Amino acid sequence: MKRSMRLQASFSVEASYVFWIVLFAIVFFIRVAFKERDKALAGYVAGEANEAASHIEETYDPDGQNSEKIGKYIRERLADIPGLSSADAGTERNSRTCESYIRQEQTDRNIRQKINNPESWMRNTTAVEDIIERIRKNDNTKSE
């Protein structure tokens, strides 16, 4: 005996609405996941570029030219990421800080980092120690 299951027509219509709502919800969450992935990758690339810019003398620019090489490096890395291939990116550096930025329609990442310069710190510490020593000795000679 074959038993057939019959449903009302309204059930199939309601099921088709629910199917499309579930499908659109899945597509929405996949898009959100890709946007968040792009933001995370943009932050990683900007941080990596910032680290390189803070040590530009040793790594990218031993001749003291400019930081365009880092900007080119950022654009090459972003070209491999589908959501960020057309993003505006670059670095800006001054004597104390460096900042990397990646800007696109929905992704905007700025990372600022203080430049660690241990040689300058040692020079300043030595100068302060020399001044303190002279004050203690009451020596009025000029520093070297």
PASEBA-1860 file (N, C-alpha, C; in nm, 3 decimals):
! residues 144
1> MKRSMRLQ> 0.081/-0.117/0.000/0.000/0.000/0.000/0.086/0.124/0.000 ~ 0.057/0.200/-0.093/0.128/0.324/-0.107/0.046/0.435/-0.047 ~ 0.111/0.505/0.042/0.038/0.614/0.106/0.096/0.746/0.055 ~ 0.015/0.825/0.002/0.062/0.954/-0.048/0.033/1.061/0.054 ~ 0.127/1.151/0.061/0.113/1.260/0.156/0.069/1.383/0.081 ~ -0.038/1.440/0.122/-0.088/1.558/0.055/-0.083/1.675/0.150 ~ -0.036/1.786/0.096/-0.030/1.910/0.173/-0.116/2.014/0.104 ~ -0.152/2.112/0.181/-0.230/2.219/0.121/-0.139/2.305/0.034
9> ASFSVEAS> -0.192/2.371/-0.059/-0.115/2.455/-0.151/-0.052/2.573/-0.079 ~ -0.113/2.621/0.024/-0.058/2.735/0.097/0.075/2.699/0.163 ~ 0.094/2.573/0.201/0.219/2.531/0.263/0.337/2.545/0.165 ~ 0.318/2.503/0.042/0.428/2.514/-0.056/0.460/2.660/-0.089 ~ 0.361/2.747/-0.091/0.385/2.889/-0.115/0.461/2.949/0.002 ~ 0.421/2.918/0.124/0.490/2.969/0.242/0.633/2.915/0.249 ~ 0.652/2.790/0.213/0.786/2.730/0.213/0.876/2.800/0.111 ~ 0.822/2.840/-0.001/0.905/2.907/-0.101/0.949/3.045/-0.050
17> YVFWIVLF> 0.864/3.114/0.026/0.905/3.241/0.086/1.015/3.220/0.189 ~ 0.999/3.121/0.273/1.099/3.092/0.376/1.231/3.053/0.311 ~ 1.225/2.974/0.204/1.347/2.933/0.134/1.426/3.054/0.087 ~ 1.361/3.152/0.024/1.432/3.270/-0.026/1.485/3.358/0.087 ~ 1.411/3.367/0.196/1.459/3.445/0.310/1.584/3.381/0.368 ~ 1.584/3.250/0.382/1.702/3.179/0.434/1.819/3.193/0.337 ~ 1.793/3.182/0.209/1.899/3.195/0.109/1.961/3.335/0.112 ~ 1.879/3.439/0.118/1.931/3.576/0.125/2.008/3.600/0.255
25> AIVFFIRV> 1.963/3.541/0.364/2.035/3.556/0.491/2.174/3.492/0.481 ~ 2.183/3.377/0.420/2.313/3.310/0.404/2.404/3.395/0.317 ~ 2.353/3.447/0.206/2.433/3.532/0.118/2.478/3.658/0.192 ~ 2.390/3.717/0.271/2.425/3.836/0.348/2.540/3.807/0.444 ~ 2.533/3.697/0.518/2.639/3.664/0.613/2.771/3.631/0.543 ~ 2.764/3.571/0.427/2.888/3.545/0.352/2.952/3.677/0.308 ~ 2.871/3.772/0.262/2.927/3.904/0.224/2.988/3.975/0.342 ~ 2.921/3.970/0.457/2.975/4.033/0.578/3.107/3.967/0.617
33> AFKERDKA> 3.114/3.836/0.605/3.237/3.764/0.639/3.352/3.808/0.547 ~ 3.326/3.824/0.418/3.431/3.867/0.326/3.475/4.011/0.354 ~ 3.381/4.098/0.390/3.418/4.236/0.424/3.504/4.240/0.550 ~ 3.469/4.161/0.649/3.550/4.156/0.772/3.687/4.096/0.744 ~ 3.693/3.998/0.656/3.822/3.940/0.617/3.908/4.046/0.550 ~ 3.849/4.125/0.461/3.923/4.232/0.395/3.974/4.335/0.495 ~ 3.892/4.369/0.595/3.936/4.464/0.696/4.052/4.409/0.777 ~ 4.045/4.282/0.812/4.153/4.220/0.888/4.282/4.215/0.807
41> LAGYVAGE> 4.272/4.178/0.680/4.391/4.174/0.594/4.448/4.314/0.571 ~ 4.360/4.413/0.558/4.407/4.551/0.541/4.483/4.596/0.665 ~ 4.433/4.562/0.782/4.503/4.596/0.905/4.638/4.528/0.915 ~ 4.644/4.403/0.871/4.771/4.329/0.873/4.872/4.392/0.778 ~ 4.830/4.421/0.656/4.922/4.480/0.558/4.967/4.619/0.603 ~ 4.875/4.699/0.658/4.912/4.832/0.707/5.009/4.823/0.823 ~ 4.987/4.729/0.913/5.080/4.710/1.024/5.217/4.665/0.979 ~ 5.218/4.576/0.882/5.345/4.528/0.827/5.421/4.642/0.759
49> ANEAASHI> 5.350/4.725/0.684/5.412/4.840/0.618/5.460/4.942/0.720 ~ 5.384/4.959/0.826/5.422/5.052/0.931/5.551/5.007/0.998 ~ 5.562/4.879/1.024/5.684/4.825/1.084/5.803/4.845/0.990 ~ 5.782/4.824/0.862/5.889/4.846/0.765/5.926/4.993/0.758 ~ 5.827/5.082/0.766/5.856/5.226/0.759/5.931/5.275/0.881 ~ 5.907/5.211/0.995/5.978/5.255/1.115/6.125/5.212/1.112 ~ 6.157/5.113/1.030/6.296/5.069/1.014/6.339/5.083/0.869 ~ 6.299/5.190/0.807/6.322/5.207/0.663/6.471/5.214/0.628
57> EETYDPDG> 6.553/5.266/0.717/6.694/5.281/0.686/6.761/5.145/0.666 ~ 6.728/5.049/0.753/6.793/4.919/0.744/6.734/4.831/0.635 ~ 6.603/4.838/0.617/6.536/4.740/0.532/6.521/4.784/0.387 ~ 6.455/4.897/0.366/6.415/4.934/0.231/6.498/5.045/0.169 ~ 6.552/5.131/0.249/6.610/5.252/0.194/6.745/5.285/0.258 ~ 6.845/5.199/0.240/6.974/5.226/0.304/7.043/5.349/0.246 ~ 7.006/5.391/0.126/7.068/5.509/0.065/7.001/5.638/0.106 ~ 6.890/5.630/0.180/6.821/5.751/0.226/6.744/5.821/0.117
65> QNSEKIGK> 6.683/5.748/0.025/6.610/5.812/-0.085/6.469/5.853/-0.041 ~ 6.371/5.766/-0.052/6.235/5.799/-0.009/6.159/5.672/0.028 ~ 6.036/5.688/0.074/5.957/5.572/0.119/5.860/5.523/0.012 ~ 5.884/5.557/-0.112/5.796/5.512/-0.220/5.800/5.360/-0.237 ~ 5.912/5.298/-0.201/5.923/5.153/-0.212/5.821/5.083/-0.122 ~ 5.797/5.140/-0.005/5.699/5.079/0.086/5.559/5.096/0.029 ~ 5.527/5.211/-0.028/5.397/5.230/-0.091/5.375/5.132/-0.206 ~ 5.480/5.109/-0.284/5.472/5.012/-0.393/5.450/4.871/-0.337
73> YIRERLAD> 5.518/4.840/-0.229/5.503/4.709/-0.164/5.360/4.689/-0.115 ~ 5.302/4.793/-0.054/5.163/4.783/-0.004/5.068/4.758/-0.120 ~ 5.085/4.834/-0.229/4.995/4.817/-0.344/5.008/4.678/-0.405 ~ 5.130/4.622/-0.407/5.149/4.487/-0.459/5.078/4.384/-0.371 ~ 5.087/4.401/-0.239/5.021/4.308/-0.148/4.870/4.319/-0.160 ~ 4.818/4.440/-0.174/4.673/4.458/-0.184/4.617/4.411/-0.317 ~ 4.700/4.407/-0.421/4.654/4.360/-0.552/4.614/4.213/-0.546 ~ 4.671/4.138/-0.451/4.638/3.996/-0.437/4.509/3.972/-0.359
81> IPGLSSAD> 4.457/4.076/-0.293/4.334/4.061/-0.214/4.218/4.114/-0.298 ~ 4.123/4.029/-0.337/4.018/4.073/-0.430/3.940/4.195/-0.384 ~ 3.906/4.206/-0.259/3.826/4.318/-0.212/3.903/4.448/-0.196 ~ 4.035/4.442/-0.201/4.117/4.561/-0.177/4.210/4.595/-0.293 ~ 4.188/4.536/-0.408/4.281/4.555/-0.519/4.284/4.699/-0.571 ~ 4.179/4.775/-0.550/4.177/4.914/-0.598/4.186/5.015/-0.484 ~ 4.237/4.973/-0.369/4.243/5.062/-0.252/4.357/5.162/-0.264 ~ 4.338/5.279/-0.204/4.442/5.381/-0.195/4.525/5.350/-0.071
89> AGTERNSR> 4.657/5.340/-0.087/4.742/5.302/0.026/4.874/5.377/0.020 ~ 4.934/5.392/0.137/5.065/5.457/0.143/5.113/5.471/0.286 ~ 5.229/5.531/0.300/5.287/5.555/0.432/5.333/5.700/0.440 ~ 5.328/5.752/0.560/5.380/5.885/0.588/5.470/5.872/0.709 ~ 5.586/5.936/0.702/5.685/5.919/0.808/5.745/6.054/0.844 ~ 5.760/6.078/0.974/5.837/6.192/1.019/5.942/6.142/1.118 ~ 6.005/6.231/1.192/6.116/6.188/1.276/6.072/6.104/1.396 ~ 5.947/6.116/1.440/5.904/6.045/1.560/5.802/5.934/1.534
97> TCESYIRQ> 5.719/5.949/1.433/5.614/5.850/1.408/5.608/5.815/1.260 ~ 5.547/5.703/1.232/5.514/5.667/1.094/5.370/5.618/1.094 ~ 5.301/5.645/0.985/5.160/5.609/0.973/5.137/5.543/0.838 ~ 5.069/5.430/0.840/5.029/5.361/0.717/4.878/5.369/0.706 ~ 4.831/5.387/0.584/4.686/5.396/0.564/4.645/5.315/0.443 ~ 4.525/5.259/0.453/4.461/5.189/0.342/4.318/5.238/0.340 ~ 4.277/5.296/0.227/4.142/5.352/0.216/4.072/5.298/0.092 ~ 3.950/5.254/0.116/3.861/5.215/0.008/3.721/5.250/0.053
105> EQTDRNIR> 3.622/5.219/-0.026/3.484/5.260/0.003/3.443/5.225/0.146 ~ 3.452/5.099/0.185/3.404/5.057/0.316/3.517/5.019/0.411 ~ 3.639/5.017/0.364/3.753/4.979/0.446/3.843/5.099/0.463 ~ 3.866/5.138/0.586/3.954/5.251/0.615/4.040/5.212/0.734 ~ 4.168/5.189/0.711/4.259/5.149/0.817/4.375/5.248/0.825 ~ 4.397/5.302/0.943/4.511/5.388/0.972/4.583/5.329/1.092 ~ 4.712/5.312/1.079/4.792/5.262/1.191/4.909/5.356/1.209 ~ 4.920/5.410/1.330/5.030/5.501/1.363/5.119/5.432/1.466
113> QKINNPES> 5.249/5.445/1.445/5.345/5.379/1.533/5.458/5.475/1.567 ~ 5.500/5.473/1.691/5.614/5.553/1.733/5.741/5.483/1.687 ~ 5.833/5.559/1.634/5.957/5.501/1.584/6.051/5.477/1.702 ~ 6.096/5.356/1.714/6.190/5.320/1.819/6.331/5.349/1.768 ~ 6.401/5.440/1.836/6.535/5.477/1.796/6.628/5.464/1.916 ~ 6.683/5.345/1.939/6.766/5.326/2.058/6.896/5.407/2.055 ~ 6.949/5.434/1.938/7.073/5.513/1.930/7.051/5.655/1.982 ~ 6.942/5.715/1.943/6.910/5.849/1.991/6.887/5.849/2.142
121> WMRNTTAV> 6.820/5.746/2.191/6.796/5.735/2.334/6.928/5.724/2.410 ~ 7.020/5.644/2.357/7.151/5.631/2.422/7.227/5.763/2.420 ~ 7.222/5.836/2.310/7.289/5.967/2.302/7.231/6.063/2.405 ~ 7.099/6.067/2.414/7.035/6.156/2.511/7.068/6.116/2.655 ~ 7.069/5.986/2.682/7.102/5.939/2.815/7.246/5.974/2.851 ~ 7.337/5.957/2.758/7.478/5.991/2.781/7.494/6.141/2.805 ~ 7.422/6.222/2.729/7.431/6.367/2.747/7.378/6.408/2.884 ~ 7.268/6.349/2.927/7.212/6.381/3.058/7.308/6.337/3.168
129> EDIIERIR> 7.365/6.218/3.155/7.462/6.171/3.255/7.584/6.263/3.262 ~ 7.629/6.311/3.146/7.742/6.403/3.141/7.708/6.536/3.211 ~ 7.589/6.585/3.187/7.545/6.710/3.252/7.537/6.692/3.404 ~ 7.481/6.581/3.447/7.470/6.554/3.590/7.608/6.543/3.654 ~ 7.700/6.477/3.585/7.836/6.464/3.638/7.904/6.600/3.649 ~ 7.886/6.686/3.550/7.946/6.821/3.554/7.887/6.905/3.665 ~ 7.756/6.891/3.685/7.694/6.967/3.793/7.751/6.923/3.927 ~ 7.770/6.793/3.943/7.826/6.742/4.067/7.968/6.791/4.091
137> KNDNTKSE> 8.045/6.801/3.985/8.184/6.843/3.998/8.200/6.995/3.993 ~ 8.089/7.063/3.962/8.094/7.208/3.939/8.194/7.244/3.829 ~ 8.194/7.164/3.726/8.284/7.186/3.613/8.212/7.266/3.506 ~ 8.270/7.371/3.459/8.207/7.459/3.360/8.268/7.443/3.220 ~ 8.332/7.331/3.191/8.389/7.311/3.059/8.280/7.280/2.959 ~ 8.309/7.306/2.833/8.213/7.282/2.725/8.210/7.134/2.691 ~ 8.093/7.088/2.645/8.079/6.947/2.605/8.143/6.927/2.468 ~ 8.176/6.805/2.441/8.246/6.772/2.317/8.153/6.777/2.200
END
